[in-house]
Amino acid sequence: MSGSPAPAGDAPSRLSRKLGTIDAVVIGLGAMIGAGVFAVVGPAAQAAGTGLLVALVIAALVAWCNALSSAQLAALYPQSGGAYVYGNQRLGALWGFLAGWGFVVGKVASCAAMALTFASYAAPQYLRPLAVAAVLVMTAVNYSGIRKTALVTRFIVVVVLVVLATVVATIAYSGHLEPARLLPLGGTGPYGVLQAAGLWFFAFAGYARIATLGEEVIDPARTIPRAIPIALGIALLVYSAVAVSVMLAVDLETLSGAAAPLVTAVEAGSLAAWSPVVRVGASVACLGVLLSLLAGVSRTVFSMAAHRDLPQALAAVHPRHHVPHRAELAVGLLVALAVAFADLRSAIGFSAFTVLTYYAITNAAALTLDASERRWPQWIAVAGLAGCAVLAFALPVASVLAGSTVLLVGVLGFRLRTR
């Protein structure tokens, strides 16, 4: 262990502490609700077949273990950066850097995926220009202060939950449901189910946004451990309801190839009039995820720059808005460039691998906690670490190779710099 925990309560912060429990839960939901139902359902269905729901449960269990490990570490180290800070404090500089590097490159890919998903629902004929515009607008919102980010995210989450509830109810009363589509389970075998679970994990990873905003949360030792499980539990309920509804409405072959699975499900029930509602809801949801992702990535960049693992110029704090404005602008530019070249499904797989690596380091850091620091049993961190490893290497081979290569480049760069 290379550091000591920050004091409990409102520890000294370089940023402004303005987020309460509800704000933290909303930001976590804003980073999750949307990614699963609008981007992951198709690829996950293609991998798991009728085992889609089993894969969802596996991903949720791994995410729950990771959430508890993140929560107890975030209470001890309420700083921007998440696992980058935990790795540095508990495992050493290399592991901290690897966590931060994996998070930044993985979440840049996630941001690109969300921007492209937004554009594919809103106006697919203007896919890339519209996606770039979305990145620039959400970067401007984050630049204006964390309270504005929280307020905009709260509005987005409410709109999306209402739309999703309407879609589920509409499908349920369409009269075109076939319960037989839910069985038999695991049509593509264990490997396919685990691969789908790895893809589903992409949809759950947003709860980490609460931890990465640790320096902007009021009373982080109490707020963060409470907010993370609440956000994750709500997301699981929403994902389950939507996944079951879509599987009842659409056959797996159609679902696997659908670019907009909820629109496909609604139209399959002869309810095409609801398609515009779904498209609006999907567009708003993806903007919410994008807004929260950009905030989380910029805070990790800010923390890495403050520790000189990235250029120190990125550690600047805006004198009026009290946000890491240079880090936010740099991240926004990187994501805009990624949008110009990224493929949606490849971005999801790549992001899932690097973020699973990030959480593996989080769980490894949690294993070093002694009895006085630990809030939950140690076996939870063991299960989270094992689950991350299994799901990461069950992903498509191209995603594993691309993710491993980028992480290796990061390690080599770290070694060269430290020498």
Number of C-alpha atoms within 10 A of each C-alpha: 13 11 13 10 16 16 13 14 16 17 21 13 14 16 21 17 21 15 23 17 21 16 21 30 27 27 34 31 31 34 34 33 31 32 29 24 25 26 29 23 29 25 22 27 28 23 26 28 28 23 26 30 24 17 28 28 15 20 26 23 16 25 26 20 24 29 29 23 30 28 31 21 29 31 25 20 27 33 28 30 30 32 33 29 31 33 27 22 19 25 20 16 20 17 24 27 23 24 30 29 27 27 28 23 22 27 29 27 27 30 33 28 28 32 29 28 26 31 25 22 23 20 14 14 11 11 19 20 14 20 28 22 14 22 26 16 14 21 25 17 16 25 22 16 18 22 18 13 22 23 13 20 26 19 14 23 25 13 16 23 16 11 20 24 13 15 23 21 13 16 24 16 10 15 11 14 18 12 12 9 17 18 11 10 16 20 15 16 14 14 15 24 30 27 25 33 31 31 34 33 31 26 32 28 25 27 32 26 29 34 33 27 29 29 25 27 30 21 21 32 24 18 24 27 23 17 25 26 20 18 26 24 13 14 24 20 10 18 24 14 14 22 20 16 22 26 24 20 25 23 17 21 12 16 24 19 13 18 20 20 23 30 23 20 26 24 17 19 18 13 15 15 10 15 17 13 16 24 21 16 26 31 24 23 32 31 29 30 30 30 29 30 26 26 29 28 28 31 29 28 30 29 26 24 18 16 16 13 20 16 14 15 13 22 24 17 17 15 10 8 16 18 26 26 25 19 27 24 19 15 24 25 16 17 26 23 14 19 27 15 10 16 14 21 16 16 22 29 31 28 30 30 30 29 28 31 24 26 30 24 26 30 30 21 27 30 19 15 17 10 10 6 14 16 16 15 12 17 11 20 26 18 16 28 26 16 22 28 16 16 25 28 17 22 24 19 11 12 23 18 15 17 24 17 12 17 20 13 13 19 17 12 13 17 11 9 9 10 6
